[in-house]
Amino acid sequence: MAACFPLLRLSSKDLRNVLQNMGILNLFSFSLCSTKAHVKLLNSTIQSIELHLSTGIGIAVWSPTQDRIELVFEKDQCELAKVVMYNALGHLKTRSFWEKTGFGLRDWIEHVMEIFNHSAIDMFRIVGSRHAESYLKRIHKTTDGLEVGTMEFVYWTEERVHFMRRTFQPTDVSLTFPDEENFTPKSTQRILLENQHFLMYRWADSEPRFTLNDLLAINCSQLFIPESTLTAKDLNIFLKHWIIGFIGNLNMVQLKKHDGRMWSLEAVLNDIDYTISAELAEDIQTVVIPRYRLSELFLTYTTPPNMGSILTIYRCG
């Protein structure tokens, strides 16, 4: 009689109880040692699954406690996976290698999604702008039919963003650090003109890469800028455009300043009618801005101690 993996001698109920107390690395390892039938017993809750494309391609699985495992592959060698485990602080815990004969990237993705009961790729992160378009088309062919939530472009180019958005059609986009060699002020505006649900825009220095003209061109539902260089005067002009209905699709925008910098709320609201809402806390101010025959705008200005300031504007309804 063939030797049996010891855990598989347990009843389904007892095995399920054991698996529920395993971490994500042990669950993943068990799934590769077990049969298809026992893999279905895992059904573990995780936070997210991500694809990462840089020098190679990888699959990252995040647990609710922020531990994560990463499966890393060479571009054309997907049978062999380097599996790396990190703790919640990002420190390396273990490193191992698993080989599955005949497995390709799509097989690994589907296996991970099945054992962790996940129906979509939460994020696809692309680092660098020099990946050949032919290789990106191969990646798309491999992942065709999978739902992708957010695409993050790190060191992005306008051409690459347009190509990947057309190819994968993500619901959300994150632009992190433009490629300096290919960046032009018009690049941002052309990207912003495309309809998108959520857009996050950040860069590595304090240069005014996201301008008032960019803000006026926005065509997404939600915009988040973690390091804003927009002035109070810029925001005042933007608000006046939004009040009269020139910013049609936007539902919410959030801007942040760090290093103790703050906007003057008085300057942001200059020549704008508003009423002060009830104060929620000492460092939170909320105002309501009426609009003629349009839903009201709400502006919340938060100044946490030693954390700069956060300005959030959203429309009601």
WOBELBEL-V710887 format. One line per field, one symbol per residue. psi: psi as a letter, one per 30 degrees, with the letter a starting at -180 (. if undefined). burial: 1 if it has 9 or more other C-alpha atoms within 8 Angstrom, else 0. Layout:
psi: ???
burial: ???
This chain:
psi: kkkkkeffflleeeeeeeefglleeeeeeeffflleefeffdhkklelklkkjcfaklkkkklfggllkkjkklegifekkjjkkkafggkkelklkkkjkfkaeeeeeeeeeefghkfljekjkjklggkkeeeeeeeeeegkfkkkdkkkjkilleeeeeeeeeefhlelkkjjjljefgklefeeeeeffkkkekkkkllfagkifjleeeeffkglekkkjfikgkleeeeeeeeeeeeggfiefkekkkkkkahgklljeeeegkgkklkklkkelegkkklkjlkjglllkkkkjkikkggblkkkklkk.
burial: 00000000010000110010000100110010010001110110010111111001111111100011111111000111111111110001001000000010110110011111110111111111100000010001000000011111111111011101100001111111111000100011101110011111111000000111011111111111111111010111010111100010010111111101001000111000000000000001111111100011111111100011111111100
